[in-house]
Amino acid sequence: AVLPQFTGDIAQMPPMYSAIKIGGQKLYDLARQGREVERKARHITIYELEMTQRLSDTEYQLRVRCSKGTYIRTLCHDIGQALGCGGCMAALRRTMAGYTLSECRTMEEVQALGEAALRPVDTLFRQYPEYHITHPRVEQLCRNGNAFTVKTPLCDGLYRVYGMEGDFLCLSRMENGQMTSVKNFFGA
């Protein structure tokens, strides 16, 4: 069952047991000292929230697709509060965080593969479309950190930009026909 009433943009209060710093100290350090401090709510987005399985009369399995910075145990607590029955998280399985679960490796596999287990940097940005430079002058502008005009009509937004040899150069923002680098990866 989909739970649309808990989806969308939400202001979420970070738990005391988190790594957020207040006054130069991590909240979990303050919590271990028995102190509780005032915290500011953070804006997060719950894109999808679905009950995938009823495990018992009081236990349910949820699938959440959310923005970075979301505290799932806090979300479980907040859902319980809204339902008037209380709620807590018993287990968490992250199925995607830049990579899908099927792409993950065990420690043994990583040790056996060594550097062969490393993925190309551009795979971290595969949610953005590709743009391939086709002219040497444009590539020179890009490699010098300059914006360049794109004649092909593209939607505004972020793009993975590749040079003429196919190497990943940067993550860039397309806006009003101009491609401007957000983060360069060449020469690294």
C-alpha positions as a Markdown table, in Angstrom:
| # | Residue | x | y | z |
|---|---|---|---|---|
| 1 | Ala | 0.0 | 0.0 | 0.0 |
| 2 | Val | 1.3 | 3.5 | -0.9 |
| 3 | Leu | 1.3 | 6.0 | 1.9 |
| 4 | Pro | 0.9 | 9.3 | 0.1 |
| 5 | Gln | 0.0 | 11.3 | 3.2 |
| 6 | Phe | 3.6 | 11.0 | 4.4 |
| 7 | Thr | 5.2 | 11.9 | 1.1 |
| 8 | Gly | 6.5 | 15.3 | -0.3 |
| 9 | Asp | 8.5 | 18.0 | 1.3 |
| 10 | Ile | 8.8 | 17.6 | 5.0 |
| 11 | Ala | 10.5 | 19.5 | 7.9 |
| 12 | Gln | 12.2 | 16.8 | 9.9 |
| 13 | Met | 13.8 | 17.2 | 13.3 |
| 14 | Pro | 17.2 | 15.5 | 13.4 |
| 15 | Pro | 17.6 | 13.0 | 16.3 |
| 16 | Met | 20.0 | 13.7 | 19.1 |
| 17 | Tyr | 21.9 | 10.6 | 18.1 |
| 18 | Ser | 23.2 | 12.2 | 14.8 |
| 19 | Ala | 26.5 | 13.6 | 13.6 |
| 20 | Ile | 25.1 | 17.1 | 13.1 |
| 21 | Lys | 27.2 | 19.7 | 14.9 |
| 22 | Ile | 25.8 | 22.4 | 17.1 |
| 23 | Gly | 28.2 | 24.8 | 18.7 |
| 24 | Gly | 31.1 | 22.7 | 17.3 |
| 25 | Gln | 29.9 | 19.5 | 19.0 |
| 26 | Lys | 28.3 | 16.5 | 17.4 |
| 27 | Leu | 24.8 | 15.8 | 18.7 |
| 28 | Tyr | 25.6 | 12.2 | 19.5 |
| 29 | Asp | 28.4 | 13.3 | 21.8 |
| 30 | Leu | 26.0 | 15.6 | 23.6 |
| 31 | Ala | 23.4 | 12.8 | 23.8 |
| 32 | Arg | 25.9 | 10.4 | 25.3 |
| 33 | Gln | 26.6 | 13.1 | 28.0 |
| 34 | Gly | 22.8 | 13.0 | 28.7 |
| 35 | Arg | 22.3 | 16.5 | 27.3 |
| 36 | Glu | 19.6 | 17.5 | 24.9 |
| 37 | Val | 19.9 | 20.7 | 22.9 |
| 38 | Glu | 17.5 | 22.6 | 20.7 |
| 39 | Arg | 17.8 | 21.6 | 17.0 |
| 40 | Lys | 16.5 | 23.1 | 13.8 |
| 41 | Ala | 14.2 | 21.1 | 11.5 |
| 42 | Arg | 15.8 | 20.2 | 8.2 |
| 43 | His | 13.9 | 20.1 | 4.9 |
| 44 | Ile | 13.9 | 16.7 | 3.3 |
| 45 | Thr | 11.7 | 15.1 | 0.6 |
| 46 | Ile | 10.0 | 11.7 | 0.7 |
| 47 | Tyr | 9.5 | 10.8 | -3.0 |
| 48 | Glu | 7.9 | 7.5 | -2.3 |
| 49 | Leu | 6.7 | 5.7 | 0.8 |
| 50 | Glu | 5.2 | 2.3 | 0.5 |
| 51 | Met | 4.1 | -0.5 | 2.9 |
| 52 | Thr | 5.5 | -3.6 | 1.2 |
| 53 | Gln | 4.7 | -6.2 | 3.8 |
| 54 | Arg | 2.8 | -6.7 | 7.0 |
| 55 | Leu | 5.0 | -8.8 | 9.2 |
| 56 | Ser | 2.7 | -9.1 | 12.2 |
| 57 | Asp | -0.2 | -7.2 | 13.9 |
| 58 | Thr | 2.3 | -4.5 | 14.9 |
| 59 | Glu | 5.2 | -4.7 | 12.5 |
| 60 | Tyr | 5.3 | -3.5 | 8.9 |
| 61 | Gln | 8.0 | -3.3 | 6.2 |
| 62 | Leu | 8.3 | 0.0 | 4.4 |
| 63 | Arg | 10.1 | 1.0 | 1.2 |
| 64 | Val | 11.2 | 4.6 | 1.2 |
| 65 | Arg | 12.7 | 6.7 | -1.6 |
| 66 | Cys | 14.0 | 9.9 | -0.1 |
| 67 | Ser | 16.4 | 12.8 | -0.4 |
| 68 | Lys | 19.7 | 12.9 | 1.2 |
| 69 | Gly | 19.7 | 13.9 | 4.9 |
| 70 | Thr | 16.6 | 11.9 | 5.7 |
| 71 | Tyr | 16.6 | 10.1 | 9.0 |
| 72 | Ile | 14.5 | 6.9 | 8.5 |
| 73 | Arg | 14.3 | 6.1 | 12.2 |
| 74 | Thr | 12.9 | 9.6 | 12.7 |
| 75 | Leu | 10.4 | 9.0 | 9.8 |
| 76 | Cys | 9.2 | 5.8 | 11.5 |
| 77 | His | 8.8 | 7.6 | 14.8 |
| 78 | Asp | 6.9 | 10.5 | 13.1 |
| 79 | Ile | 4.6 | 8.0 | 11.3 |
| 80 | Gly | 3.8 | 6.3 | 14.6 |
| 81 | Gln | 3.1 | 9.7 | 16.2 |
| 82 | Ala | 0.7 | 10.6 | 13.3 |
| 83 | Leu | -1.1 | 7.3 | 13.6 |
| 84 | Gly | -1.3 | 7.7 | 17.4 |
| 85 | Cys | 0.3 | 4.3 | 18.2 |
| 86 | Gly | 4.0 | 5.1 | 18.3 |
| 87 | Gly | 6.6 | 3.8 | 16.0 |
| 88 | Cys | 10.2 | 2.7 | 15.8 |
| 89 | Met | 12.6 | 1.3 | 13.3 |
| 90 | Ala | 13.7 | -2.3 | 13.9 |
| 91 | Ala | 16.0 | -2.8 | 10.8 |
| 92 | Leu | 17.3 | -0.8 | 7.9 |
| 93 | Arg | 18.5 | -2.0 | 4.6 |
| 94 | Arg | 19.8 | 0.6 | 2.2 |
| 95 | Thr | 19.1 | -0.6 | -1.4 |
| 96 | Met | 20.5 | 2.4 | -3.2 |
| 97 | Ala | 22.9 | 5.2 | -2.3 |
| 98 | Gly | 24.5 | 6.2 | -5.6 |
| 99 | Tyr | 24.6 | 2.5 | -6.6 |
| 100 | Thr | 22.0 | -0.1 | -6.6 |
| 101 | Leu | 22.1 | -3.1 | -4.2 |
| 102 | Ser | 23.0 | -5.4 | -7.1 |
| 103 | Glu | 26.1 | -3.4 | -7.7 |
| 104 | Cys | 27.4 | -3.6 | -4.1 |
| 105 | Arg | 30.4 | -5.8 | -3.2 |
| 106 | Thr | 31.3 | -7.7 | -0.1 |
| 107 | Met | 34.5 | -6.9 | 1.8 |
| 108 | Glu | 35.9 | -10.2 | 0.5 |
| 109 | Glu | 35.1 | -9.2 | -3.1 |
| 110 | Val | 36.7 | -5.8 | -2.7 |
| 111 | Gln | 39.8 | -7.3 | -1.2 |
| 112 | Ala | 40.1 | -9.9 | -4.0 |
| 113 | Leu | 39.4 | -7.3 | -6.8 |
| 114 | Gly | 41.5 | -4.5 | -5.4 |
| 115 | Glu | 41.5 | -1.5 | -7.6 |
| 116 | Ala | 39.5 | -3.3 | -10.2 |
| 117 | Ala | 36.5 | -2.8 | -7.9 |
| 118 | Leu | 36.7 | 0.9 | -8.3 |
| 119 | Arg | 34.0 | 2.5 | -10.5 |
| 120 | Pro | 34.5 | 5.4 | -12.9 |
| 121 | Val | 33.6 | 8.8 | -11.3 |
| 122 | Asp | 30.9 | 9.5 | -13.9 |
| 123 | Thr | 28.8 | 6.6 | -12.7 |
| 124 | Leu | 28.0 | 8.6 | -9.6 |
| 125 | Phe | 26.2 | 11.1 | -11.8 |
| 126 | Arg | 24.4 | 8.7 | -14.1 |
| 127 | Gln | 21.1 | 10.1 | -13.2 |
| 128 | Tyr | 22.0 | 13.2 | -15.4 |
| 129 | Pro | 22.0 | 13.0 | -19.2 |
| 130 | Glu | 25.3 | 13.0 | -21.2 |
| 131 | Tyr | 26.5 | 15.8 | -23.4 |
| 132 | His | 29.5 | 15.2 | -25.7 |
| 133 | Ile | 31.6 | 18.0 | -26.9 |
| 134 | Thr | 32.3 | 17.8 | -30.7 |
| 135 | His | 34.6 | 20.8 | -31.3 |
| 136 | Pro | 38.2 | 21.3 | -30.1 |
| 137 | Arg | 37.6 | 25.0 | -29.2 |
| 138 | Val | 34.6 | 24.1 | -27.1 |
| 139 | Glu | 36.6 | 21.5 | -25.3 |
| 140 | Gln | 39.4 | 24.0 | -24.6 |
| 141 | Leu | 36.9 | 26.5 | -23.2 |
| 142 | Cys | 35.5 | 23.7 | -21.0 |
| 143 | Arg | 38.9 | 22.6 | -19.8 |
| 144 | Asn | 39.7 | 26.2 | -18.9 |
| 145 | Gly | 36.7 | 26.4 | -16.7 |
| 146 | Asn | 34.8 | 28.7 | -19.1 |
| 147 | Ala | 31.1 | 28.5 | -20.0 |
| 148 | Phe | 30.3 | 27.6 | -23.6 |
| 149 | Thr | 27.3 | 28.0 | -25.8 |
| 150 | Val | 25.4 | 24.9 | -26.8 |
| 151 | Lys | 23.7 | 25.2 | -30.2 |
| 152 | Thr | 21.7 | 21.9 | -29.9 |
| 153 | Pro | 18.5 | 22.6 | -28.0 |
| 154 | Leu | 18.8 | 21.0 | -24.6 |
| 155 | Cys | 16.7 | 21.2 | -21.5 |
| 156 | Asp | 18.0 | 23.3 | -18.7 |
| 157 | Gly | 19.5 | 21.2 | -15.9 |
| 158 | Leu | 22.6 | 19.2 | -15.0 |
| 159 | Tyr | 24.6 | 17.2 | -17.6 |
| 160 | Arg | 27.6 | 14.9 | -17.6 |
| 161 | Val | 30.0 | 16.5 | -20.1 |
| 162 | Tyr | 32.5 | 14.4 | -22.1 |
| 163 | Gly | 35.4 | 15.5 | -24.2 |
| 164 | Met | 36.1 | 14.6 | -27.8 |
| 165 | Glu | 38.1 | 11.5 | -26.8 |
| 166 | Gly | 35.1 | 10.3 | -24.6 |
| 167 | Asp | 36.7 | 11.2 | -21.2 |
| 168 | Phe | 34.5 | 12.5 | -18.5 |
| 169 | Leu | 35.3 | 16.2 | -18.0 |
| 170 | Cys | 32.7 | 17.7 | -15.6 |
| 171 | Leu | 29.3 | 18.0 | -14.2 |
| 172 | Ser | 27.8 | 21.1 | -15.8 |
| 173 | Arg | 24.6 | 23.1 | -15.6 |
| 174 | Met | 22.8 | 24.0 | -18.9 |
| 175 | Glu | 20.9 | 27.3 | -18.6 |
| 176 | Asn | 19.6 | 29.5 | -21.4 |
| 177 | Gly | 21.9 | 27.8 | -24.0 |
| 178 | Gln | 25.0 | 28.2 | -21.9 |
| 179 | Met | 26.8 | 25.2 | -20.3 |
| 180 | Thr | 28.7 | 26.1 | -17.1 |
| 181 | Ser | 30.8 | 23.8 | -15.1 |
| 182 | Val | 29.6 | 22.9 | -11.6 |
| 183 | Lys | 32.5 | 20.4 | -10.8 |
| 184 | Asn | 35.5 | 19.5 | -12.9 |
| 185 | Phe | 36.9 | 16.0 | -12.9 |
| 186 | Phe | 39.6 | 16.2 | -15.6 |
| 187 | Gly | 43.2 | 16.2 | -14.4 |
| 188 | Ala | 42.3 | 14.5 | -11.1 |
